[in-house]
Amino acid sequence: MDIRESLLPFRPTLRIRLTMFYGGMFLLAGLIMVLAMYLFVNQAFSSATRIPLIHVGPNVTITTQDGTPLTGDEFRAWLYNYQHQEASDALHVLVWKSLAALLALLILAVFFGYAMAGRVLSPLGRITRTARQVASSDLHRRIELDGPDDELKELADTFDDMLDRLDRSFESQQKFVANASHELRTPLAINRTLLEVQLSDPAAPPELVQLGKTLLATNERSEQLVEGLLLLARSDNELTERKPVDLGEVARQALEQTRGEAEDRGVRLRSTLPPVAGEVVVAGNGVLLERVALNLIQNAVKYNLPQDGWVDVQVHAALNGGGELVVVNSGPVVPGYDVENIFEPFRRGKGRERTQSDKGVGLGLSIVRSVVRAHNGSIEAVPRAEGGLLIRVRIPAAKAPSLPPLPTRGAIG
């Protein structure tokens, strides 16, 4: 954090900075004006109080108000001091009244400067509000700023042009994903059906059966790859619709789907979930969040110890609102420099093979990170000194937690 920001008790917005700049310039100009006026008036008083040469006759007696007799020289000195004292008092009164008037005018200048700065910067506020609406995936919003053809209108028009290009880009991407989903799934499904029909033939020779099983496993791996790529492409965009989702129920269903695989591998599943339904509610898509939990738990089960392995799943409320899903697993030691690689597509930790079909296609954690980003959440992975990983996912809270959470459906893919 900047030291200046830590010292200021408020957020130094552009409007406040402009107001302070206007007020500071007005104060500086006023002080210069008061100083110049003081010098000019002092010079005028010096000329006005100049005492001419006075001759006092021998028979003339001059006495002051207190009865003190004065000679001619003494009278001149007394008159000089009196005039200069009066001039000094008048200058002091003039300075204090000028400073008081300057203070009153400074308050008015700050008030009107703040109002004028708000009027001048109102187009920027409109641009900011539109940018926030666009950030929530409403790419159809435009600024359409009216007014003079100045720098702010040029900025707004440039922003609208950028939104037009982004809108067209996202529309073409969605069409591409839809077309790819149809074009890629259909031939793979046909191949799977043909292979299953061939394998169901009892008269098929053993060599053909073995070849069919190999091709079926390869086809299944290709289907997983296509589903993963399509889900990854869809989840990279922020969600346009959010609903309350019970994070505890999401984790519970993911655990049930992974329990059989964990038993086959000899991995113990442990969980610490909210005892009451709806205790930890987040905003998002239930299907995608269940996919997050399922991928994390499956990854923890696959990359674990060959025996006496365990996976611990925790769900609890976050400190700043929302919910946290924590998956901890035993396993081989993961170097700290290799942690970030596990979230990249087609990347795994050091020493992990990519050829075994039971280890997926290398998109599990990439999909997790994309889905979490689409929910405006965060994810972090911390290697454990004893081996394995601790992965923590934070999802923001639902805006309307009083609504009942939507039931989650089966996982995608």
C-alpha positions, 0 to 999 in steps of 0.5 A: 500500500502507498504511504500516502494512501495509508495517511489519508483518512479517506479515498482520494478520488479524482473529484476530491483531488480536483477540489483540493487543487482548486481550493489550494490555488484559490488559497494561494492566490488569496494569500498573494493578494492579501500580502500585496494589499498589505504592502501597498496599504503600508506604503500608502500609510507611510506616505500619508503619515509623513510629518512636515517641518514644524516651527514652534514659537518660544511662547507656545506651549504644547501639552498632551492629553495627560498634561505633559508639556512638549517642546517643538522637537518632542512634539514632532517625535510624539506626533510621528509615533502616534501616526505610525501606531494608528497606521500599524493598528489599521494594517493589523485590522485590515490583515485580519479582516482580509484573512477572515474574508479569504477563509469565507471565500475559500469555503465557498470556493471549495464548495463550488469547486466540488460541485463543478468538479462533479459536473465535469467528471459526471461523464467519467462516472457514467463510463465507470458504471457502464464498465461495471455492468460490462464486467458482470457479463452484460456486453450489450451495454453501451455508454452512448455519451451525449454532449460536446465533442471533447476528450471525454466523449472521445473516450466514451466512443472509444470504449463503445467501439471496444465493447462492440468488438468484444461483443462480436468476439464473444458471440462468435466464440459461443457459436464456435463452442456450440458447433464444436460440441455438435461436430465432435461429440457425434462421431465419437458417440457413433464410434463408441456405439459401434465398438460396444456392438462389436464387443457384444458379439460372442463369436468375436475372436479374442484378438478382435475383442482386445483391439476393440477394448483398446479402441474403446478406451482410446475413444473414451479418452477422446470423449473426456478430452472433448468434454473437458475442452468444451467445459473449459471454453465455457467456464472461462467466461463470467457467469451471466446468471447466479443462484444460491448454491449450498456448498456443503451439499455440492461437496457431499454429492461429489464425495458420493460420486468419488467414494467407489474409486477411492475404495478401489485405490485404498484411499480413505475419504474424510469430510468436515461438512456443515451439519445443517443444510443451507449453512454455507451458501454461495452465489453461482452455478450448482453444476459447475461448482459440483464439477469443481468439487468432483475434479478436486476430490478425484485429483486428490484420490488419483495422485495419492499414496499407493497404500494408507492414503487419505483425502480430507474435504472441508467446507466452512464459511469464509471470513469475508463472506461466502464459502470455502472448499478445502481439499487436503490429500496425502501423496508424494512431495510436490516441489513448490516451484511445480505447484503453479504448473498443475493448473495449466492445461495438459500439465501435471506435477513432476514425474506424473505420467500422461499415458495412463488412461485412468489419470484423465486428460490433464484438464481437471485442475484447469477446469477448476481454475476457470470455473472459480474465476467465472464465479469471481472466486479464488483458488490456491494450492499449497504443498504439504511438507509431509507430501500431497497438497492443500487446495483452498477454493473461495467462492463469494456469498449469494446476494440473496441468502434467504432463498433456498439453495438450488439442488445440484444436478449430476456432474458435467462430462 
